[in-house]
Amino acid sequence: MITAGYVMLVLAGMGFGYRLLAGPSLTDRVVGLDGLLIVGVSVVVLRAMQTGEGAFLPAAVVVTLVGFVSTAVVARFIEGRGR
């Protein structure tokens, strides 16, 4: 079951990586980067589930919060660029 989770995360990572590299707009690139961040945190959480050690889970929470704030900042930048 854990292996299926890793396979799905690799597929999602490839999809988000494509969106990051090929996205024609800044919004597409932000979505790709945010998706890759979520995939990375999901890998850490899946690894913690597999090993039973939760040492990196606080770091995963911090990375998720930083990703949320950075996405909000970029969204505000994109919104203000239209004026």
Sequence and secondary structure as in RCSB ss.txt:
>XXXX:A:sequence
MITAGYVMLVLAGMGFGYRLLAGPSLTDRVVGLDGLLIVGVSVVVLRAMQTGEGAFLPAAVVVTLVGFVSTAVVA
RFIEGRGR
>XXXX:A:secstr
 HHHHHHHHHHHHHHHHHHHHH SSHHHHHHHHHHHHHHHHHHHHHHHHHH   TTHHHHHHHHHHHHHHHHHHH
HHHHHHT 
